[in-house]
Amino acid sequence: MRDLLLLGFLIVTIYFCFKRPFIGIAAWAFIALLAPANWAFGFSNSLRLNFTVALVTILSYIFAHKQKTFKFNALSFWILAFAVWTLISSIYAFNSSYALSYWNQFIRVLLFYYFITLILNKKLHIDTLIWAIVLAVSSYAAMEALKFILSGGSHMIKGRSGALGDRNDFAVAVNMCLPLILYLIYVSKHYYLKLGLWGLFIANIIAIVGTGSRGGFIGLSLLAFAFWWKSKRKVLWVLLAALVLPTAYQLTPEHWRERQNTIQTASTEDGSFIGRLWAWKISVMIAQDNPLTGGGFKGVTQPVAWHSYAPFTPSFGPIETPPIPPNLKPKAAHNIYFQVLGDHGFVGLFIFSMILLSILWINWKNKSRAEKNNQQWCVQLCNCITLSMIGFGVTGNNVSLAYFDLLYGVAGIVSVIAIRQLYLPCTAEKYVTTKQPIQIHTT
């Protein structure tokens, strides 16, 4: 039954992709983040949903999209530079064949960014993409939160898809989506839809707690502080937090409280965190020996590289660590910055840092221009994107998600607002195709 539903979904999606390419972008994001094929067990596993929808969307843009405009901004430049540099680093990688295969997957994520900037051209398109992201990540998180509540806290929440199978990765995605839910609440006009989105927002907070991820909880705490800082009722929220949080903390499972309490002693007592320190040290040593290209995609997980650097880790760097056991399997970087450093060297880390800074800088300029033009929807969206990037930047210290689809989807939204100048009043009407004359009223 699930296979038939997925097949029907694919047929309907293909039809609407050709009619409205922006729907193809939304479907591309939805499938990439949720991986619905993992929910079925029959013939639909071989359908390659994401590849099919991406291909149809690209063909729809080439043959059916009428307003073909291309503008290149700083963010697009740095993402193109990252694509080129990761290809170079893959050629000179420790395991070139594996790195090139991984690059072939990563380039599809970057194509997702570029086709967002090519196809989306008005607020409706952006809202549709955000809805797809929220439905893919936040709706699943809400379902898992319900299981967590009904099980009395014993259910461990994890993602289902390949990119978000790890609970720490899933916590990052949910943290990034929380501000996007707030944006949808702001732009939604229907009372019951707003109420449902508030319920989704609360359920996603519970989902982050249910993952047991310490990095996710830290990211959630910083997001809460950012929300409070921007609130006009700071005293009220402080009083509510003082009343609610102690009780809520006592209601959490005991194993969750014990895990969060290990944050202070993680560097000396927590084997999981010590494993991360080993991976970070080896990533730095790889970059020192290969400062330009690093070790290629997942260079730190290559057994030869891991065991070659392992004897030098205890005294390397400012934090001493125990020796790495000889039979220990290589660990992933579990940090977006050390991940890129070990994979692509100092040059790759510089380019990646410029991507993150460009997102924040262009988003800030979009917000400033929207404020001048009294485009409150754009102001709210820019604020939420800033919070989403804070969630990624903070919780990214705990995961290997430098090549995450959602990051480049958010980057695409920022670029669309800047390129299409959606912060100007009545901008969206310029891109509407209709047989009736368009009347634009300005004040």
C-alpha positions as CSV (number, residue, x, y, z in Angstrom):
1,M,0.0,0.0,0.0
2,R,2.8,2.4,0.9
3,D,4.5,1.7,-2.4
4,L,1.3,2.5,-4.3
5,L,0.9,5.8,-2.4
6,L,4.5,6.7,-3.2
7,L,4.0,5.9,-6.8
8,G,0.9,8.0,-6.9
9,F,2.7,10.8,-5.1
10,L,5.5,10.7,-7.7
11,I,3.0,10.8,-10.7
12,V,1.1,13.8,-9.2
13,T,4.4,15.6,-8.4
14,I,5.7,15.1,-11.9
15,Y,2.5,16.5,-13.3
16,F,2.6,19.7,-11.1
17,C,6.4,20.1,-11.6
18,F,5.8,20.7,-15.3
19,K,2.9,23.1,-14.7
20,R,4.6,25.0,-11.9
21,P,8.3,24.5,-11.5
22,F,8.4,26.0,-8.0
23,I,6.3,23.1,-6.9
24,G,9.1,20.9,-8.1
25,I,11.5,22.8,-5.9
26,A,9.3,22.2,-2.9
27,A,8.9,18.5,-3.7
28,W,12.7,18.3,-4.2
29,A,13.2,19.7,-0.6
30,F,10.5,17.5,0.9
31,I,11.9,14.2,-0.6
32,A,15.5,15.1,0.3
33,L,14.7,15.8,3.9
34,L,12.1,13.2,4.6
35,A,13.3,10.4,2.3
36,P,9.8,8.9,2.0
37,A,11.1,5.8,0.1
38,N,12.5,4.6,3.5
39,W,8.9,4.2,4.7
40,A,8.1,1.6,2.1
41,F,9.5,-1.9,1.6
42,G,8.6,-2.9,-2.0
43,F,9.2,-1.7,-5.5
44,S,9.1,2.0,-4.7
45,N,12.6,1.7,-3.1
46,S,14.0,1.5,-6.7
47,L,12.1,4.6,-8.0
48,R,14.8,7.1,-7.0
49,L,12.2,9.7,-6.0
50,N,14.6,12.5,-5.3
51,F,16.6,12.1,-8.6
52,T,13.4,11.8,-10.6
53,V,11.8,14.9,-9.1
54,A,15.0,16.9,-9.4
55,L,15.4,15.9,-13.1
56,V,11.8,16.7,-13.9
57,T,12.1,20.1,-12.2
58,I,15.3,20.9,-14.2
59,L,13.6,19.9,-17.4
60,S,10.5,21.9,-16.5
61,Y,12.7,25.0,-15.9
62,I,14.4,24.5,-19.3
63,F,11.3,23.9,-21.4
64,A,8.3,25.3,-19.5
65,H,9.6,28.2,-17.3
66,K,9.0,31.5,-19.0
67,Q,10.8,34.1,-16.9
68,K,14.3,32.8,-17.2
69,T,16.6,35.3,-15.5
70,F,20.0,34.6,-14.0
71,K,21.8,36.9,-11.5
72,F,25.0,36.0,-9.7
73,N,25.6,37.4,-6.2
74,A,28.4,36.9,-3.6
75,L,26.7,33.9,-2.0
76,S,26.3,32.1,-5.4
77,F,30.0,32.8,-6.1
78,W,31.2,31.2,-2.8
79,I,29.0,28.2,-3.3
80,L,30.3,27.7,-6.8
81,A,33.9,28.1,-5.4
82,F,33.1,25.5,-2.8
83,A,31.8,23.1,-5.6
84,V,35.1,23.6,-7.5
85,W,37.3,23.3,-4.5
86,T,35.6,20.1,-3.2
87,L,36.1,18.6,-6.6
88,I,39.9,19.4,-6.5
89,S,40.2,18.1,-3.0
90,S,38.4,14.9,-4.1
91,I,40.8,14.3,-6.9
92,Y,43.8,14.5,-4.4
93,A,41.9,12.8,-1.6
94,F,43.2,9.8,0.5
95,N,40.6,7.7,-1.3
96,S,39.9,9.5,-4.5
97,S,37.3,7.1,-5.9
98,Y,35.2,7.3,-2.7
99,A,35.6,11.1,-2.5
100,L,34.6,11.6,-6.1
101,S,31.5,9.5,-5.6
102,Y,30.6,11.6,-2.5
103,W,31.2,14.8,-4.5
104,N,28.7,13.5,-7.1
105,Q,26.1,13.4,-4.4
106,F,27.0,16.7,-2.9
107,I,26.9,18.5,-6.3
108,R,23.2,17.7,-6.4
109,V,22.7,19.6,-3.1
110,L,24.4,22.6,-4.7
111,L,22.3,22.3,-7.8
112,F,19.3,22.5,-5.4
113,Y,20.5,25.9,-4.3
114,Y,21.1,27.2,-7.8
115,F,17.7,26.1,-9.1
116,I,16.0,27.7,-6.1
117,T,17.6,31.0,-7.2
118,L,16.6,30.4,-10.9
119,I,13.0,29.3,-10.3
120,L,11.6,31.0,-7.2
121,N,10.7,34.6,-7.8
122,K,8.0,35.7,-5.4
123,K,6.7,35.3,-1.9
124,L,4.3,32.5,-2.8
125,H,7.1,30.4,-4.1
126,I,9.2,31.0,-0.9
127,D,6.3,30.2,1.4
128,T,5.6,26.9,-0.6
129,L,9.3,25.9,-0.1
130,I,9.2,26.7,3.6
131,W,5.9,24.7,4.0
132,A,7.6,21.7,2.3
133,I,10.6,22.0,4.7
134,V,8.4,22.2,7.8
135,L,6.2,19.3,6.6
136,A,9.2,17.1,6.0
137,V,11.1,17.8,9.2
138,S,8.8,19.3,11.8
139,S,5.7,17.1,11.2
140,Y,7.8,14.0,11.6
141,A,9.4,15.5,14.7
142,A,5.9,16.1,16.1
143,M,4.9,12.5,15.5
144,E,8.0,11.3,17.3
145,A,7.3,13.8,20.2
146,L,3.8,12.2,20.6
147,K,5.5,8.8,20.9
148,F,7.9,10.3,23.5
149,I,5.1,11.6,25.6
150,L,3.0,8.4,25.4
151,S,6.0,6.3,26.4
152,G,6.6,8.4,29.4
153,G,10.0,9.5,28.0
154,S,11.4,6.1,27.2
155,H,11.1,6.5,23.4
156,M,14.4,7.7,21.9
157,I,13.7,10.0,19.0
158,K,15.8,9.6,15.9
159,G,15.4,10.7,12.3
160,R,14.5,8.1,9.6
161,S,16.3,9.4,6.5
162,G,19.9,8.7,5.7
163,A,20.9,12.3,6.2
164,L,19.0,12.6,9.5
165,G,19.2,9.1,10.9
166,D,21.4,10.2,13.8
167,R,19.6,11.9,16.7
168,N,22.1,14.7,16.9
169,D,21.6,15.4,13.2
170,F,17.9,15.3,13.6
171,A,18.1,17.8,16.5
172,V,20.0,20.2,14.3
173,A,17.3,20.0,11.6
174,V,14.5,20.6,14.1
175,N,16.3,23.5,15.7
176,M,16.6,25.1,12.2
177,C,12.9,24.6,11.5
178,L,11.6,26.1,14.8
179,P,12.1,29.7,13.5
180,L,10.5,28.7,10.1
181,I,7.4,27.5,12.0
182,L,7.2,31.0,13.6
183,Y,7.4,32.6,10.2
184,L,4.5,30.5,9.0
185,I,2.5,31.4,12.1
186,Y,3.1,35.1,11.2
187,V,2.0,34.9,7.6
188,S,-0.9,32.5,8.1
189,K,-4.3,34.2,8.4
190,H,-6.5,31.3,9.4
191,Y,-7.1,31.0,13.2
192,Y,-7.1,27.2,13.3
193,L,-4.0,26.9,11.1
194,K,-2.1,29.3,13.4
195,L,-3.3,27.1,16.4
196,G,-2.1,24.0,14.7
197,L,1.3,25.6,13.9
198,W,1.7,26.6,17.6
199,G,1.0,23.0,18.5
200,L,3.6,21.9,16.0
201,F,6.1,24.4,17.5
202,I,5.6,23.0,21.0
203,A,5.8,19.4,19.8
204,N,9.1,20.2,18.1
205,I,10.6,21.5,21.3
206,I,9.6,18.3,23.0
207,A,11.1,16.4,20.1
208,I,14.5,18.1,20.7
209,V,14.3,17.0,24.3
210,G,13.4,13.5,23.2
211,T,16.5,13.1,21.1
212,G,18.6,13.4,24.2
213,S,21.1,15.4,22.2
214,R,23.2,17.7,24.4
215,G,24.1,19.8,21.4
216,G,20.5,20.0,20.4
217,F,19.5,21.1,23.9
218,I,22.2,23.8,24.0
219,G,21.1,25.0,20.6
220,L,17.5,25.1,21.8
221,S,18.5,27.1,24.9
222,L,20.3,29.7,22.7
223,L,17.3,30.0,20.4
224,A,15.1,30.5,23.5
225,F,17.4,33.3,24.6
226,A,17.3,34.9,21.1
227,F,13.5,34.7,21.1
228,W,13.4,36.3,24.5
229,W,15.8,39.0,23.5
230,K,13.7,40.0,20.5
231,S,10.4,39.9,22.6
232,K,8.7,43.0,23.7
233,R,7.5,41.3,26.9
234,K,10.8,40.2,28.5
235,V,9.6,40.5,32.1
236,L,6.5,38.4,31.4
237,W,8.5,35.6,29.7
238,V,11.0,35.6,32.6
239,L,8.2,35.1,35.1
240,L,6.6,32.3,33.0
241,A,10.0,30.6,32.6
242,A,10.6,30.8,36.3
243,L,7.2,29.1,37.0
244,V,7.2,26.5,34.2
245,L,10.8,25.4,33.6
246,P,11.5,23.9,37.1
247,T,8.3,21.7,36.8
248,A,9.1,20.8,33.2
249,Y,12.6,19.8,34.1
250,Q,11.3,17.4,36.9
251,L,8.9,15.8,34.4
252,T,11.8,14.9,32.0
253,P,13.1,11.3,32.2
254,E,15.8,10.6,34.7
255,H,18.2,9.3,32.0
256,W,17.8,12.6,30.1
257,R,18.7,14.7,33.1
258,E,21.7,12.5,33.8
259,R,22.9,12.9,30.2
260,Q,22.5,16.7,30.2
261,N,24.4,16.9,33.6
262,T,27.4,15.3,31.9
263,I,28.0,18.5,29.8
264,Q,30.3,19.9,32.5
265,T,32.5,16.8,32.7
266,A,32.3,15.7,29.1
267,S,35.9,16.4,28.3
268,T,37.2,14.1,31.0
269,E,34.5,11.5,31.7
270,D,32.3,11.2,28.6
271,G,33.5,8.6,26.1
272,S,31.3,10.0,23.3
273,F,32.8,13.5,23.7
274,I,36.4,12.1,24.0
275,G,35.8,10.4,20.7
276,R,34.9,13.7,19.2
277,L,38.1,15.2,20.5
278,W,40.1,12.5,18.8
279,A,38.3,13.1,15.5
280,W,38.8,16.9,15.8
281,K,42.5,16.4,16.6
282,I,43.0,14.1,13.6
283,S,41.1,16.5,11.4
284,V,43.5,19.3,12.3
285,M,46.6,17.1,11.8
286,I,45.3,16.1,8.3
287,A,44.9,19.8,7.4
288,Q,48.3,20.6,8.7
289,D,49.9,18.0,6.5
290,N,47.6,18.8,3.6
291,P,46.8,22.5,4.1
292,L,45.3,23.1,0.6
293,T,43.1,20.1,-0.1
294,G,42.8,18.2,3.2
295,G,42.0,14.5,3.0
296,G,38.9,14.6,0.8
297,F,35.3,13.9,1.8
298,K,35.3,11.9,5.1
299,G,39.0,11.9,5.1
300,V,39.1,11.5,8.9
301,T,37.1,8.2,8.6
302,Q,39.6,6.6,6.3
303,P,41.2,3.7,8.4
304,V,44.7,4.3,7.1
305,A,44.6,8.0,7.9
306,W,42.9,7.5,11.3
307,H,45.4,4.9,12.6
308,S,48.4,6.8,11.2
309,Y,47.6,9.9,13.2
310,A,46.1,8.1,16.3
311,P,49.5,7.7,18.2
312,F,50.0,11.5,18.1
313,T,46.6,12.5,19.5
314,P,47.1,12.4,23.4
315,S,49.3,15.4,23.7
316,F,48.2,17.2,20.5
317,G,46.4,20.5,21.0
318,P,45.4,22.3,24.2
319,I,43.4,19.4,25.6
320,E,45.0,16.2,26.6
321,T,43.1,13.0,25.7
322,P,43.6,9.3,26.5
323,P,45.3,7.2,23.8
324,I,43.1,5.9,21.0
325,P,42.5,2.2,21.4
326,P,44.2,0.3,18.5
327,N,41.0,-1.5,17.6
328,L,38.7,1.5,17.6
329,K,36.9,2.2,14.4
330,P,37.4,5.7,12.8
331,K,34.9,8.3,14.0
332,A,33.3,11.1,12.0
333,A,34.3,14.7,12.7
334,H,31.0,15.6,14.5
335,N,31.7,19.2,13.9
336,I,30.9,21.1,10.7
337,Y,34.0,23.3,11.0
338,F,36.5,20.5,11.7
339,Q,34.7,18.4,9.2
340,V,35.4,20.8,6.3
341,L,38.9,21.5,7.6
342,G,39.8,17.8,7.5
343,D,38.0,17.2,4.3
344,H,39.1,20.2,2.2
345,G,42.0,21.9,4.1
346,F,42.3,25.5,5.2
347,V,41.2,26.8,1.8
348,G,38.0,24.7,2.0
349,L,37.2,26.0,5.5
350,F,37.7,29.6,4.4
351,I,35.3,29.1,1.5
352,F,32.8,27.4,3.8
353,S,33.1,30.2,6.3
354,M,32.5,32.8,3.6
355,I,29.3,30.9,2.6
356,L,28.0,31.1,6.2
357,L,29.0,34.8,6.5
358,S,27.5,35.6,3.1
359,I,24.2,34.1,4.2
360,L,24.1,36.2,7.4
361,W,25.3,39.4,5.6
362,I,22.9,39.2,2.7
363,N,20.1,38.3,5.0
364,W,20.8,41.3,7.2
365,K,20.8,43.6,4.1
366,N,17.5,42.1,3.0
367,K,16.0,42.8,6.4
368,S,17.3,46.4,6.5
369,R,15.8,47.1,3.0
370,A,12.5,45.4,3.9
371,E,12.2,47.6,7.0
372,K,12.7,50.7,4.9
373,N,10.0,49.5,2.5
374,N,7.6,48.4,5.3
375,Q,7.6,44.8,4.0
376,Q,6.9,43.1,7.4
377,W,6.6,39.6,6.0
378,C,10.2,39.9,4.7
379,V,11.4,41.4,7.9
380,Q,9.9,38.5,9.9
381,L,11.4,35.9,7.5
382,C,14.8,37.5,7.7
383,N,14.6,37.4,11.5
384,C,13.6,33.8,11.4
385,I,16.4,32.9,9.0
386,T,18.9,34.5,11.3
387,L,17.7,32.4,14.2
388,S,17.7,29.3,12.0
389,M,21.4,30.0,11.1
390,I,22.2,30.5,14.8
391,G,20.6,27.1,15.4
392,F,22.8,25.5,12.7
393,G,26.0,27.3,13.7
394,V,25.7,26.3,17.3
395,T,24.4,22.8,17.1
396,G,26.7,22.3,14.1
397,N,29.6,22.0,16.6
398,N,28.2,18.6,17.5
399,V,27.4,17.1,14.1
400,S,28.9,16.4,10.6
401,L,26.3,18.3,8.6
402,A,28.4,20.8,6.5
403,Y,26.8,19.4,3.3
404,F,23.2,19.4,4.6
405,D,20.4,20.1,2.1
406,L,18.5,22.4,4.5
407,L,21.5,24.7,4.9
408,Y,21.7,25.3,1.1
409,G,17.9,25.5,0.9
410,V,18.0,28.4,3.4
411,A,20.8,30.0,1.5
412,G,18.7,29.8,-1.7
413,I,15.8,31.6,0.0
414,V,18.2,34.4,1.1
415,S,19.6,34.7,-2.4
416,V,16.1,34.8,-4.0
417,I,15.0,37.7,-1.7
418,A,18.1,39.6,-2.7
419,I,18.2,38.8,-6.4
420,R,14.4,39.3,-7.0
421,Q,14.4,42.3,-4.6
422,L,11.4,40.9,-2.8
423,Y,12.0,43.4,0.0
424,L,10.5,46.1,-2.3
425,P,6.7,46.8,-2.2
426,C,4.6,45.1,-4.9
427,T,7.7,43.2,-6.2
428,A,5.9,39.9,-6.5
429,E,3.3,41.3,-9.0
430,K,6.0,41.9,-11.5
431,Y,6.5,38.1,-11.9
432,V,2.9,37.2,-12.2
433,T,1.9,35.7,-15.6
434,T,-1.8,36.5,-16.4
435,K,-4.0,37.5,-19.3
436,Q,-5.5,40.3,-17.3
437,P,-3.6,43.6,-17.0
438,I,-1.8,44.0,-13.7
439,Q,-2.6,47.0,-11.5
440,I,0.0,48.0,-9.0
441,H,-1.0,50.5,-6.4
442,T,1.7,52.3,-4.6
443,T,1.6,54.8,-1.7
